Amino acid sequence: MKARVSTLLWLAAVAGGGMLPLSHAHAGVFDDDEARKAVINLRDQFNGFQATATQRIEQNSRTTLDMQNQLEGLRQEVARLRGQNEVLQNTVDTLQKQQKDYYADLDARLKKFEPQQVTVEGREGLSQPGEKPEYDAALKQFQAGDFKSAGSAFSAFVKKYPQSPYVPLAQYWLGNSLYAQRDYKGSTAVLQNMINANPTHPKVPDAMIAVANNQLESGQKAAARKTLEQVVAKYPGTEGAQAASNRLKTLK
């Protein structure tokens, strides 16, 4: 402002025909140049500051963009790892199930070769692998009327598995197989062995009636009557006792 006023005064003096002193004219020009230089300097400083700020903004923008890209990359990597983890977990679950099924199957297979606790006619005992199928096969032959084959099968069973919980039943059916073949003596011997070895077995009353039948077929009527009376006396209230009582009535 001062520089502009000085300039105006100088111009007025010239126009009015007067001359300002040289020192005043020089001072006005100097002030104006200084002001112009100051303005230029400020402008340069501002431009430099603006350029620096722009560079910093651009640099910060690039840094932010890089960080965003890195973050997005990390997110994608986390998603990929999660996917791999799910696949691995599914694989582990599948392998564990397969392993569990394998050992369950193996255990079932091994049990086929181990003695099993069974209950036969209310009596518990250990059954060796193969006992039940062999016993069932022999019984099936008896039910089909093949008494000779059934007798051989039951006899072989008793010899092969002497400690089997199925032995009393096998002896009972062996005795009946021999009876069907009219081997009354052999039938009585087998049945009597079964009765003596297993006096509390549920099949004993029926076995005693079968012995009585052998005695009757052999002409031993008095012995048969005595055997039936023993059934009635020892096993009252049982189906065997009732059957023996009915049979006694026919012996009169």
CORSULUR-V548982 format. One record per pair of residues at least 12 apart in sequence whose C-alpha atoms are under 10 Angstrom apart, sorted by the first residue. I is the first residue (numbers start at 1). J is the second residue. D is the distance in Angstrom with one decimal. If there is no record, write none. Layout:
I:J:D
I:J:D
This chain:
1:32:9.3
1:35:9.4
2:28:8.6
2:31:8.0
2:32:8.5
2:35:9.6
3:27:9.2
3:28:6.1
3:29:7.7
3:30:8.7
3:31:5.7
3:32:5.0
3:33:8.8
3:34:9.2
3:35:7.6
3:36:9.8
4:28:8.5
4:29:9.8
4:31:9.2
4:32:7.5
5:28:8.8
6:24:8.6
6:25:8.2
6:27:8.7
6:28:5.5
6:29:8.4
6:31:8.8
6:32:8.7
7:25:8.3
7:28:6.4
7:29:7.7
7:31:9.7
7:32:8.3
8:28:9.8
9:25:9.5
9:28:9.5
10:24:8.5
10:25:6.8
10:28:8.3
10:29:9.9
11:25:10.0
111:129:8.4
112:128:8.8
112:129:5.9
112:130:8.4
113:128:7.7
113:129:5.5
113:130:8.6
114:126:9.6
114:127:8.6
114:128:6.6
114:129:6.3
115:127:5.2
115:128:4.4
115:129:6.1
115:130:9.6
115:131:9.7
116:128:6.5
116:129:7.7
117:165:9.7
118:164:10.0
118:165:8.0
118:166:9.7
119:165:7.9
119:166:9.4
120:164:9.9
120:165:6.4
120:166:6.8
120:167:10.0
120:168:9.7
120:169:8.9
121:165:9.0
121:166:8.9
121:168:9.8
121:169:8.8
121:201:7.9
121:202:6.8
121:203:8.4
122:201:8.7
122:202:8.2
123:165:7.4
123:166:9.6
123:201:8.1
123:202:9.3
124:165:7.1
125:163:8.7
125:164:7.2
125:165:5.4
125:166:8.9
126:163:8.3
126:164:6.8
126:165:6.9
126:166:9.7
127:161:8.9
127:163:8.5
127:164:5.9
127:165:6.8
127:166:8.2
128:161:8.0
128:163:9.4
128:164:7.5
128:165:9.7
130:161:9.9
131:157:8.0
131:160:9.1
131:161:7.5
131:164:7.7
131:165:9.4
131:166:8.0
131:167:9.9
132:164:9.6
132:165:9.9
132:166:8.0
134:153:8.0
134:154:8.7
134:156:9.6
134:157:7.3
135:150:9.8
135:153:8.0
135:154:7.2
135:157:7.1
135:158:9.6
135:166:7.5
135:167:9.1
135:169:9.1
135:170:7.2
136:154:9.9
136:170:9.9
137:150:8.4
137:153:8.2
137:154:9.4
138:150:5.0
138:151:7.8
138:152:8.4
138:153:5.4
138:154:6.1
138:155:9.6
138:156:9.8
138:157:8.7
138:170:8.6
138:173:9.1
138:174:9.5
139:151:9.4
139:153:8.7
139:154:8.1
139:169:9.8
139:170:8.4
139:173:7.7
139:174:9.5
141:153:8.7
142:154:9.6
142:173:7.9
142:174:9.1
142:176:9.0
142:177:7.1
142:180:9.9
145:177:9.2
145:180:9.2
146:177:8.7
146:180:9.8
147:173:9.6
147:174:8.8
147:176:8.5
147:177:5.0
147:178:7.5
147:179:9.2
147:180:6.7
147:181:7.0
148:174:9.6
148:177:6.9
148:178:7.8
148:180:8.7
148:181:7.3
149:177:8.9
150:170:9.9
150:173:8.3
150:174:7.4
150:176:9.8
150:177:6.7
150:178:9.4
151:170:9.2
151:171:9.4
151:173:7.7
151:174:5.1
151:175:8.0
151:176:8.4
151:177:5.3
151:178:6.7
151:179:10.0
151:180:9.7
151:181:9.3
152:174:8.1
152:177:9.0
152:178:9.7
153:170:9.1
153:174:8.5
154:167:8.8
154:169:9.2
154:170:5.5
154:171:7.1
154:172:9.3
154:173:7.3
154:174:5.6
154:175:9.4
154:177:9.0
155:167:9.8
155:170:7.7
155:171:7.7
155:173:9.6
155:174:6.7
155:175:9.7
155:190:9.7
156:170:9.7
157:170:7.3
157:171:9.2
157:174:10.0
158:170:6.8
158:171:7.3
158:174:9.4
167:194:8.5
167:198:10.0
168:191:9.1
168:193:9.2
168:194:5.8
168:195:8.4
168:197:8.4
168:198:7.2
168:201:7.9
168:202:9.8
168:203:8.1
168:204:9.0
168:207:10.0
169:194:8.5
169:201:9.4
169:202:9.8
169:203:7.5
169:204:9.8
169:207:9.8
170:190:10.0
170:194:9.3
171:187:9.3
171:190:6.3
171:191:6.5
171:192:9.4
171:193:8.2
171:194:6.2
171:195:9.5
171:207:9.3
172:187:9.0
172:190:7.6
172:191:6.0
172:192:9.4
172:193:9.6
172:194:7.0
172:195:9.1
172:203:7.7
172:204:8.6
172:206:8.6
172:207:6.3
172:208:10.0
172:210:8.9
173:187:9.6
173:190:9.5
173:191:8.9
173:207:9.2
174:186:9.6
174:187:7.4
174:190:7.3
174:191:8.2
175:187:4.3
175:188:6.8
175:189:8.0
175:190:5.6
175:191:5.6
175:192:9.2
175:194:9.3
175:207:8.3
175:210:8.0
175:211:8.7
175:214:9.8
176:188:9.3
176:190:9.4
176:191:8.5
176:207:8.8
176:210:7.3
176:211:9.4
176:214:9.7
178:190:9.1
178:214:9.9
179:210:8.3
179:211:9.3
179:213:8.6
179:214:7.0
179:217:9.4
182:214:8.6
182:217:8.6
182:218:9.6
183:214:8.6
183:218:9.9
184:210:9.7
184:211:8.5
184:213:8.6
184:214:5.1
184:215:7.6
184:216:9.5
184:217:7.4
184:218:7.0
185:211:9.4
185:214:7.4
185:215:8.6
185:218:8.3
186:214:9.5
187:210:8.5
187:211:7.6
187:214:7.3
188:207:9.1
188:208:9.1
188:210:7.9
188:211:5.4
188:212:8.7
188:213:9.2
188:214:6.5
188:215:8.2
189:211:8.8
190:207:9.7
190:211:9.5
191:204:8.8
191:206:9.8
191:207:6.0
191:208:7.5
191:209:9.9
191:210:7.8
191:211:6.8
192:204:9.4
192:207:7.9
192:208:7.9
192:210:9.9
192:211:7.6
194:207:8.0
194:208:9.8
195:207:7.1
195:208:7.6
202:235:10.0
202:238:9.7
202:240:9.5
203:240:8.7
204:231:8.9
204:235:9.4
204:240:8.7
205:227:10.0
205:228:9.1
205:230:9.2
205:231:5.9
205:232:8.8
205:234:8.7
205:235:7.1
205:238:8.4
205:239:8.4
205:240:5.1
205:241:7.1
205:243:9.3
205:244:8.6
206:231:8.7
206:239:8.8
206:240:5.8
206:241:8.9
206:243:8.7
206:244:8.8
207:231:9.8
207:240:9.2
208:224:9.4
208:227:6.7
208:228:7.3
208:230:8.5
208:231:6.9
208:240:8.9
208:244:9.0
209:224:8.5
209:225:10.0
209:227:7.3
209:228:6.3
209:229:9.9
209:230:9.8
209:231:7.6
209:240:7.7
209:241:9.2
209:243:8.2
209:244:6.6
209:247:8.9
210:224:9.7
210:227:9.7
210:228:9.7
211:223:9.6
211:224:7.6
211:227:7.6
211:228:9.1
212:224:4.3
212:225:7.3
212:226:8.4
212:227:5.9
212:228:6.5
212:244:9.2
212:247:9.7
213:225:9.9
213:227:9.6
213:228:9.5
213:247:9.7
215:227:9.1
216:251:9.7
221:251:8.1
222:251:9.5
224:247:10.0
224:248:9.0
224:251:9.3
225:244:9.2
225:245:10.0
225:247:8.9
225:248:6.6
225:249:9.9
225:251:7.6
225:252:9.8
226:248:9.5
227:244:8.8
227:248:10.0
228:240:9.4
228:241:8.2
228:243:9.0
228:244:5.2
228:245:7.2
228:246:9.6
228:247:7.7
228:248:6.8
229:241:8.6
229:244:7.2
229:245:7.6
229:247:9.9
229:248:7.8
230:244:8.9
231:243:9.2
231:244:6.5
231:245:8.5
232:244:6.4
232:245:6.5
232:248:9.8
